[in-house]
Every structure is written in C-alpha cells, then in structure tokens.
Amino acid sequence: MIPDSKRKPLNADQVAWLAALRSGKYKRGTKCLHYLNPVRHHCCLGVAMEISGRVTWVSLPNAFSIGIQWRETPQQPIVDGHESSTTYLDSMTSHQLDLSIEEQIKISQANDSRIKLDSYDDVIFFIEKLWFNKGYDVLGFDGN
C-alpha cells in the first residue's frame, strides 16, 4: 500500500467529475453515455464527457437512446446508444481523469450494474477506490 505521504492529490478535472456525480444534476442511465428518451440520462462516463465541454449530444428520430460522442476529430462522431456498443471517453478526457480504456470498461460495468439507479454513490465509491489504488489521495477514502 502506498503511504499517505506519497499520495498525489486529485486534479481539478477529477474533483469536478466527482462533484458533478454527487450534484444530483444528472439522472443515472445505463448502456450508453447519454440519452434523452423519455428523459435525459447519463452514464457516469457521459457526465465526464458533458462537463469536459467537448461533446454535443443529439437525439435522432425514433431512437431509444442515442448520443453523439466526440471522437478524436469532430467530423467522425461515434454513434452511441445501443446495448452492444462500447463507449469510451475521448483521449483528452481519459488523460485528464487518468483512466485507461480497461478502467473505463470497469467503471462502465459498475455504472450499468443497476445496483442503485437513483444515484451514482456506488459508482463514485468504485472510482474513488480505483484512484486510491493508483496512488491518489482521495479525501476521506481509506481503501475499504
């Protein structure tokens, strides 16, 4: 285990993401980053994309849940919203949040586990534990 004195602080983007998840502003959704039908929902990764300011969500006609996720160039959006699709953060957001693709998959799976869809509390715990295990000083988190 990494001693407390060697832990690095969370960066502003990591703190902002956790704050957004705790804010109550976002309704938790599953299986896609964001959808509007019948009401607006976000996967926890969709919240990260939205607060990054690098994504534009659109609703396509007759679609259950569609969002457009920023790829590396805005001319090539990834259509997201089908249960078989895999959703990731753009590389800049991934870097700012210090999350690998493998970690994003685990976070997405935790989000979609449907343990508690009225809040992101279980997902926040999962994210904090992941960052704690990577050597971050997650305020009030002791690894358990």
Phi, psi and omega in degrees: 000143181281128179294150181306322183293341181260358182285145178263146180288152172297146178275173184299324180291320178295316179297317180296321179295313178299319179297318179296319178296326180278344191293336186083357181288331186251131176272130185288133175232171181228163172074356175198163182296324188197141169209158186249353191249120001275341175229165184289126178228154176225137162292157179302326177289328175296325175297316179300318179296316183296315182286345176290336182078008182251029180218147172237124179268140174227154176248125180266144182302142175060024179253138179292311183205101182231136171224160174250123181258139175298129169266205179280340173231138184294344179284347183237070180290153174262125176280126185237146174143000178258146183302332181276351183280152175252134183242135179229163173282156172293163187296326180292315178294319177304314180294315182297326180267358182054056180233123175284168176301317180299320179291323177297321178298315180297319178295317178299318178295320177296318178299319186274001183292347177062026178298314186208092186279356180274354177204175177258013188307314182293326179288320177301315178301315180299314180295314180299319179295318178300311180294321177302315180292340176271001175101013178273150174272097180265106187312123177079005181253130183247009178094358181249000000 
